[in-house]
Amino acid sequence: MKAFDEQDALETFALKLQRAEQHLDTIDQYLIEYKALDPYRIISELNRDQTFYECRLQGITPPFFDFGILAGEVAYHLRSLLDHIVFALSDFPVGLSARDLDRAHRRTGFPILTREHWGEIENRTQYVHSIIRDEVRAIIYRYQPYYERDNPWESLLFFVDEINIIDKHRVINATTGSIGIDTTNLHPEIEFLALGRSVNERDIVALVPSHLDPDKDFMQKLTYHVTLPIRRRNLNVQIVDLRRAHNYIRDRIIPDFVPFFPKS
């Protein structure tokens, strides 16, 4: 039984990429709309002596609920695409029972591992056509996150796999992270208190002398990113990294597999 016997595999891969890209375009538009709301602001209040403004970080609007939904959709299409590639290159024996065939279908796929496990790669690629099996395994082996020895969890493939797993069980609640304040050309009389530490909501981040205008001299310097929390690894990954993952799979991984498929 040959997988994809009635379909052009490369065309289906392109459709999965296209669907993921459509969601990424929507995310980009939502990011523009979200940032236009000024969701995080610096609130300034004069101190009792009215000698300086206490500038505190304040959250106004949380990220849209849709960010997490769309991130899960993107991760699903990218993650399943990798499995589709291996499945499309597999031949399943005709004599398998219905139960064994179902098990073979479920087992076949593209493993994404943070620790070296050659046996798992062999297990997931068992039914890849014997003529190309070694080549396919070598490609899969090449892209494993565990090659990033210092921190395999920073791999784009790990990010996609983890977001896909989370999305199976719950909605991903996007947050704002990497909140920072640009101190370039900051007025010399402003006392900046957040240097070298993370900033939390309601923290006093700066003291601005009362003769200055905090809206003009300080407020515009706030920066932040929409992030996707991966609590199992205590990571907050920027949602824009989903497009990097999409491009990585499109431009690096898929071209390695294209020669195995006949041209239509």
ABEGO torsion letter per residue (X at the ends): XBBGAABBAAAAAAAAAAAAAAAAAAAAAAAAAAAAAGABBBBBBBBAAGABBBBBBBBABBBBAAAAAAAAAAAAAAAAAAAAAAAAABBBBAABBAAAAAAAAAABEBBBBABBBAAAAAAAAAABBAAAAAAAAAAAAAABAAABAABAAABAAAAAAAAAAAAAABBBBBBBBGBBBBABGBBAABBBAABGBBBBBGBBABBBBAABBAAAAAAAABBBBBBBBBAAAGBBBBAAAAAAAAAAAAAAAAAAAAAABBBX
